């Protein structure tokens, strides 16, 4: 008996000795929340989607996104979800339910992004390597993933309703439970609108869920948003600050520039520079004729030739020379109002689609007015996006909601405005909106189709071959893991 006690004592002593004091096993969820928020809010920006969305072109090489020649993406979202999982585990230990609610929000956000990217993905068995020794998770159908996302967001909202606390470590809403409820419900609306092609599937209850949220839940009020504000401090600066990618080869896409010019959209002056010829001619910043872009469907060398002649605009220098810039918005009032406008047009809710549309556009103008005015070197640009400018903008023929007669015309108008709001914002949102609605159209070379998805990561073939192969076969047929295969949500 004494020997057994001695053995147990030695085992405990060895376990204590084997714990690295520099690698803590436990932490407060507030410390993890800050990391989770920073990562989620800033990583889905960058220039990648801007090429696919026809906002940028490359002149010194063939950009895969610009020409729709991509292949694989990655499962990096699962790496971020591991931190979310750990935050939830620590919150559960301390019975801090607000953090568990936010874990559900970020789980929903990441799984939403990944299922739109690939189709079927691991969901119900995902992230259970430590807890259940599941290292080769099965894939859930995209429909089941969407159901899970919506359930988690609903649960997050219900948990937050019962909380009366300040969420420490929250760099987005400074701990406000009520503001997080608004973000949760706005994301629910976004996910549900993504399923506009699936309203006939009664088990999803897309329309009734949407209308119930609109009627009964907290949503963003005017100019509110879930946004990450940057600071001129090490580790807190704008992600594109000092980025070398803004070198001589990156220019504006004529598709984006012409859409802004056709609509006499003054946000153009905040997004890019005048051409060299426009500057040399002494044209005013507000002169739309001094802005041009390169052709995304032409060989990249043609844009270079045009640039040498001084006839192509660059991304505005503030994006890579200023440490703060506008905040990165994950979901906000401007997008929410356009989501509601489309729902009203589709008859999902009883509301004035015109008022919702105009409030969404005005909110985006206000966002830039407020943000750019805070940049001392560029404060003069704010005049182009003030309330008066927004009101005038909405009187232009191409921007007037009442000029759209059919449902399709109205949806195109709304989708186009959502698109114009995604310059260095919202990652691939505009691209996925295009896949769902067909709007806006994307200029490309003859015979080239816009891809529906990305190929699964090579690591899945190496480490989870049976499950990924089964998912591919059930969705597209055996060995058909291709970018031109539509997934369930857009069929």
C-alpha positions in Angstrom: 0.0 0.0 0.0 2.8 2.3 0.9 4.4 1.6 -2.4 1.3 2.6 -4.3 1.1 5.8 -2.4 4.7 6.5 -3.2 4.1 5.8 -6.8 1.1 8.1 -7.0 3.1 10.8 -5.2 6.0 10.5 -7.6 3.6 10.6 -10.6 2.1 13.8 -9.3 5.5 15.3 -8.6 6.6 14.4 -12.1 3.5 15.9 -13.7 4.2 19.1 -11.8 7.8 19.1 -12.9 6.8 18.6 -16.5 4.6 21.7 -16.6 6.5 24.5 -18.4 5.9 27.7 -16.4 6.5 29.7 -19.6 3.6 27.9 -21.3 0.6 28.3 -19.1 -2.2 25.7 -19.4 -5.0 28.1 -18.4 -5.8 31.7 -19.0 -8.7 34.1 -18.6 -10.9 34.2 -21.7 -10.6 38.0 -21.9 -7.0 37.6 -23.0 -8.0 35.2 -25.7 -10.9 37.4 -26.8 -8.6 40.3 -27.8 -6.6 38.0 -30.0 -9.7 36.4 -31.5 -11.2 39.8 -32.4 -8.1 41.3 -33.9 -7.5 38.3 -36.1 -11.1 37.9 -37.3 -11.6 41.6 -38.1 -8.4 42.3 -40.0 -7.5 39.1 -41.8 -10.3 38.9 -44.4 -9.3 42.2 -45.9 -6.2 42.7 -48.0 -5.9 42.8 -51.8 -6.7 39.2 -52.8 -10.5 39.6 -53.2 -10.0 43.1 -54.8 -8.6 41.5 -57.9 -11.4 38.9 -58.2 -14.0 41.7 -57.5 -12.6 43.8 -60.3 -11.2 46.6 -58.2 -7.5 46.1 -58.8 -5.3 44.9 -61.7 -1.7 43.8 -61.8 0.7 45.1 -64.5 3.9 43.2 -63.8 2.7 39.7 -63.7 -0.4 37.4 -64.0 -2.5 37.7 -60.9 -4.5 34.5 -60.4 -7.5 36.2 -58.7 -7.7 38.8 -61.5 -7.8 36.1 -64.2 -9.8 33.5 -62.1 -7.1 31.0 -62.3 -6.9 30.0 -58.6 -7.0 26.5 -57.4 -6.5 25.6 -53.7 -7.4 27.5 -50.6 -6.5 26.6 -47.0 -8.1 25.6 -43.8 -6.4 28.4 -41.8 -9.8 29.2 -40.3 -9.5 26.1 -38.2 -6.3 27.4 -36.7 -8.1 30.5 -35.7 -11.0 28.4 -34.4 -8.7 26.6 -32.1 -8.1 29.8 -30.2 -11.9 30.4 -30.2 -12.3 26.9 -28.8 -9.8 27.5 -26.1 -11.6 30.8 -25.1 -14.8 28.9 -24.8 -13.2 26.2 -22.7 -11.8 28.8 -20.3 -15.1 30.6 -20.2 -16.9 27.4 -19.3 -14.5 26.7 -16.4 -15.3 30.1 -15.0 -19.0 30.1 -15.9 -18.5 33.3 -18.0 -21.3 32.9 -20.4 -20.8 36.1 -22.4 -17.5 34.7 -23.7 -19.2 31.4 -24.7 -21.7 33.5 -26.6 -18.9 35.3 -28.5 -17.3 32.0 -29.1 -20.4 30.9 -30.9 -20.4 34.1 -32.9 -16.9 33.6 -34.1 -17.4 29.9 -34.8 -20.4 30.9 -37.0 -18.3 33.6 -38.7 -15.4 31.3 -39.6 -17.5 28.3 -40.6 -19.6 30.6 -42.8 -16.5 31.8 -44.6 -15.1 28.3 -45.0 -18.3 26.6 -46.3 -18.7 29.4 -48.9 -15.1 28.8 -49.9 -15.2 25.1 -50.3 -18.7 23.6 -49.9 -19.0 20.7 -47.5 -16.5 21.0 -44.6 -15.8 19.3 -41.2 -18.2 20.9 -38.7 -19.8 18.6 -36.1 -16.6 16.6 -35.6 -14.2 19.5 -36.1 -11.9 20.8 -33.4 -12.3 17.7 -31.3 -8.7 16.5 -31.4 -8.0 17.3 -27.8 -11.4 16.6 -26.3 -12.4 13.4 -28.2 -9.3 12.3 -30.1 -11.0 13.0 -33.4 -8.1 13.8 -35.8 -9.7 12.9 -39.1 -13.2 14.6 -38.8 -16.0 13.7 -41.2 -17.4 16.3 -43.5 -20.9 17.7 -42.9 -23.0 18.7 -45.9 -23.1 22.4 -46.6 -26.8 22.5 -45.7 -26.0 21.0 -42.2 -23.2 23.5 -41.8 -25.6 26.4 -42.5 -28.1 24.9 -40.0 -25.4 24.7 -37.4 -24.2 28.3 -38.1 -27.7 29.7 -37.7 -28.3 27.6 -34.5 -25.1 28.9 -32.9 -25.9 32.5 -33.7 -29.4 32.0 -32.2 -27.9 30.5 -29.1 -25.4 33.3 -28.8 -28.2 35.9 -29.0 -30.2 34.0 -26.3 -27.2 33.8 -24.0 -26.4 37.5 -24.3 -30.0 38.4 -23.5 -29.4 37.0 -20.0 -26.1 38.7 -19.4 -25.7 42.0 -17.5 -21.9 42.4 -17.5 -19.0 44.2 -19.1 -17.1 41.9 -21.4 -13.5 42.5 -20.5 -10.9 42.3 -23.3 -13.4 43.4 -25.9 -11.7 45.8 -28.3 -14.7 46.1 -30.6 -17.6 47.3 -28.4 -15.7 48.0 -25.2 -17.5 45.2 -23.4 -21.1 46.1 -24.5 -23.4 43.0 -24.4 -26.1 44.9 -26.2 -23.9 45.9 -29.1 -22.7 42.3 -29.5 -26.3 41.2 -29.7 -26.8 43.6 -32.6 -23.7 42.2 -34.3 -24.9 38.6 -33.8 -28.4 39.4 -35.2 -27.0 41.3 -38.2 -24.8 38.4 -39.0 -27.8 36.1 -38.8 -29.6 38.2 -41.4 -26.5 38.1 -43.6 -26.3 34.3 -43.4 -30.1 33.9 -44.1 -30.0 36.2 -47.1 -27.2 34.0 -48.4 -29.8 31.2 -48.6 -32.1 33.2 -50.9 -32.0 30.3 -53.4 -33.2 27.8 -50.7 -36.4 29.4 -49.4 -38.4 26.4 -50.7 -36.7 24.1 -48.3 -39.1 24.2 -45.4 -36.8 22.7 -42.8 -34.6 25.8 -43.1 -37.4 28.3 -42.5 -35.3 31.0 -44.1 -38.0 33.6 -44.5 -39.7 33.1 -41.2 -36.3 33.2 -39.3 -35.4 36.4 -41.2 -38.7 38.2 -40.5 -38.7 37.2 -36.9 -35.2 38.6 -36.3 -36.2 41.8 -38.1 -39.4 42.2 -36.0 -38.2 41.1 -32.6 -34.4 41.3 -32.1 -31.9 44.0 -31.5 -30.2 45.3 -34.7 -27.7 48.0 -35.4 -29.0 51.6 -35.2 -27.8 54.4 -37.5 -24.0 54.4 -38.0 -23.4 51.5 -35.6 -21.1 48.7 -36.6 -18.8 46.0 -35.4 -15.5 47.5 -36.4 -11.8 47.3 -35.5 -10.3 50.7 -35.0 -6.5 50.9 -35.8 -4.0 52.8 -33.7 -0.5 54.1 -34.6 1.1 51.7 -32.3 3.3 48.6 -32.9 1.0 45.7 -33.6 -2.1 47.8 -33.9 -1.6 49.6 -37.2 -3.7 49.2 -40.4 -2.8 45.9 -42.0 -1.7 47.4 -45.4 0.5 50.0 -43.8 4.0 49.9 -45.4 2.9 47.0 -47.5 5.3 46.4 -50.4 2.4 45.0 -52.6 1.4 48.6 -53.5 4.4 48.9 -55.7 4.7 49.8 -59.3 2.6 46.9 -60.5 -0.7 47.5 -58.7 -3.3 49.7 -60.4 -7.0 50.3 -60.3 -9.4 48.2 -62.4 -11.4 50.0 -65.0 -14.5 48.0 -64.0 -14.5 49.6 -60.6 -13.4 53.0 -61.7 -16.0 53.2 -64.4 -18.8 52.1 -62.1 -18.0 54.9 -59.8 -17.6 57.4 -62.6 -20.9 56.4 -64.2 -22.7 57.0 -60.9 -20.8 60.2 -60.2 -19.7 58.5 -57.0 -17.4 60.8 -54.9 -16.0 57.8 -52.9 -13.8 57.4 -56.0 -11.7 60.4 -54.8 -11.0 58.6 -51.5 -10.2 55.2 -53.1 -7.6 56.1 -55.7 -5.3 58.7 -57.1 -5.8 60.8 -60.2 -3.8 59.6 -63.3 -0.5 61.2 -63.9 -1.9 63.0 -66.9 -4.9 64.3 -64.9 -2.5 65.7 -62.3 -0.2 67.3 -64.9 -3.2 68.9 -66.5 -4.1 70.5 -63.2 -7.5 68.9 -63.0 -9.3 69.1 -59.7 -9.5 66.0 -57.4 -13.3 66.1 -58.0 -12.9 65.9 -61.8 -14.1 62.4 -62.7 -12.2 62.6 -66.1 -8.9 62.4 -64.2 -9.4 58.8 -63.1 -8.9 55.7 -65.2 -8.2 52.0 -64.6 -6.6 49.1 -66.4 -8.5 46.4 -68.3 -8.7 43.2 -66.2 -9.4 41.1 -69.2 -6.4 42.2 -71.2 -2.9 40.8 -71.0 -1.3 42.4 -67.9 1.4 44.0 -70.1 -1.3 46.3 -71.7 -2.0 47.8 -68.3 1.7 48.5 -67.9 1.8 50.2 -71.3 -1.1 52.4 -70.3 0.5 53.2 -67.0 3.7 54.3 -68.7 1.6 56.8 -70.6 0.2 58.1 -67.3 -3.3 57.0 -67.9 -4.0 54.6 -65.0 -4.9 55.5 -61.4 -3.2 53.9 -58.4 -4.7 52.9 -55.1 -4.8 56.0 -52.9 -1.5 56.4 -51.1 -3.2 56.7 -47.7 -3.9 52.9 -47.7 -0.2 52.1 -47.4 1.3 55.3 -46.0 -1.0 55.9 -43.1 -0.9 53.8 -40.0 -4.6 54.1 -39.0 -7.0 54.6 -42.0 -10.6 53.7 -41.7 -11.6 50.9 -39.4 -12.1 47.3 -40.7 -15.8 46.5 -40.5 -16.9 42.9 -40.1 -20.7 43.6 -40.1 -22.4 47.0 -39.7 -25.3 49.3 -40.2 -24.6 50.1 -43.8 -24.5 46.5 -44.9 -27.4 45.5 -42.6 -29.7 48.1 -44.2 -28.9 46.9 -47.7 -29.5 43.3 -46.6 -32.9 44.5 -45.2 -33.6 46.4 -48.5 -33.1 43.2 -50.5 -35.3 41.2 -48.1 -38.0 43.9 -48.5 -37.8 43.6 -52.3 -38.1 39.8 -52.1 -41.1 40.2 -49.8 -39.5 38.6 -46.8 -40.3 41.6 -44.6 -42.8 44.4 -44.8 -40.7 47.5 -45.0 -39.9 50.5 -47.3 -37.1 49.1 -49.5 -36.3 52.6 -50.8 -35.7 54.0 -47.3 -33.6 51.0 -46.3 -31.5 51.3 -49.4 -30.9 55.0 -49.0 -30.1 54.6 -45.3 -27.5 52.0 -46.2 -25.9 54.2 -48.8 -25.9 57.3 -46.6 -24.3 55.3 -43.7 -21.4 54.2 -45.9 -20.8 57.9 -46.9 -20.9 58.8 -43.2 -18.4 56.0 -42.4 -15.9 57.5 -44.8 -16.6 61.1 -43.8 -16.0 60.2 -40.1 -12.9 58.1 -40.8 -11.1 60.2 -43.3 -11.7 63.4 -41.4 -9.7 61.8 -38.6 -6.7 61.5 -40.9 -5.2 65.0 -40.7 -3.3 64.7 -44.0 -6.5 63.8 -45.9 -9.2 65.5 -43.9 -10.0 67.6 -47.0 -11.4 64.5 -48.7 -14.2 64.2 -46.1 -16.2 67.0 -47.8 -16.9 64.7 -50.7 -18.7 62.2 -48.6 -20.7 64.4 -46.2 -24.5 64.3 -45.8 -25.0 66.8 -48.6 -22.9 64.8 -51.0 -24.8 61.6 -50.1 -28.1 63.2 -50.6 -27.0 64.6 -54.0 -25.6 61.2 -55.0 -28.9 59.5 -54.4 -30.6 61.9 -56.9 -28.4 60.7 -59.7 -30.3 58.5 -62.2 -28.2 55.4 -61.8 -28.5 55.6 -58.0 -32.2 56.4 -57.6 -34.0 53.4 -56.2 -37.4 54.4 -57.7 -35.9 54.3 -61.1 -35.6 50.5 -60.7 -38.9 49.0 -61.8 -38.5 45.2 -61.7 -37.4 43.1 -58.7 -34.3 42.1 -60.6 -33.4 45.7 -61.3 -33.9 46.6 -57.6 -31.7 43.6 -56.5 -29.0 44.7 -59.0 -29.1 48.2 -57.6 -28.8 47.0 -54.0 -26.1 44.4 -54.9 -24.1 47.1 -56.7 -24.1 49.4 -53.7 -23.1 46.5 -51.4 -20.2 45.9 -53.9 -19.1 49.5 -53.8 -18.9 49.3 -50.0 -16.3 46.5 -50.0 -13.2 48.3 -51.1 -10.6 47.0 -48.6 -13.6 45.8 -46.5 -15.6 42.6 -46.0 -13.2 40.3 -47.8 -15.0 38.1 -50.4 -18.5 39.3 -49.6 -19.0 41.0 -52.9 -17.7 38.0 -54.8 -20.2 35.7 -53.0 -23.0 38.2 -53.6 -22.2 38.0 -57.3 -22.4 34.2 -57.2 -25.8 34.3 -55.5 -27.4 37.2 -57.5 -25.3 37.6 -60.7 -24.6 41.2 -59.7 -22.5 43.1 -60.3 -21.1 41.5 -63.5 -17.4 40.9 -63.6 -15.4 41.7 -66.7 -13.1 38.8 -67.8 -11.5 37.2 -70.8 -13.8 35.5 -73.4 -14.5 31.9 -72.4 -13.5 32.3 -68.8 -16.1 31.6 -66.2 -16.2 32.9 -62.7 -15.3 30.1 -60.3 -17.8 28.9 -57.7 -15.3 27.7 -55.1 -11.7 26.7 -54.2 -10.1 23.2 -54.2 -9.7 21.6 -50.8 -6.2 21.9 -49.2 -3.5 19.4 -50.0 -3.2 18.7 -46.3 -6.7 17.2 -46.3 -5.6 14.8 -49.0 -2.5 13.9 -47.0 -4.1 13.6 -43.6 -7.9 13.1 -44.0 -8.1 11.5 -47.5 -11.1 9.2 -46.9 -13.3 11.9 -45.6 -12.4 14.6 -48.1 -12.8 12.1 -51.0 -16.2 11.1 -49.7 -17.2 14.8 -49.5 -16.0 15.4 -53.1 -17.8 12.4 -54.5 -21.1 13.3 -52.7 -21.0 16.9 -54.0 -19.5 16.7 -57.4 -18.7 13.1 -58.3 -15.4 11.2 -57.8 -12.2 13.1 -58.4 -14.1 16.3 -59.3 -12.6 18.7 -56.8 -12.6 21.6 -59.2 -13.2 25.4 -59.0 -16.0 25.4 -61.5 -18.3 23.2 -59.4 -21.3 25.0 -57.8 -22.0 24.0 -54.2 -25.4 23.5 -52.6 -26.1 27.1 -51.5 -26.1 28.5 -55.0 -27.7 25.7 -56.9 
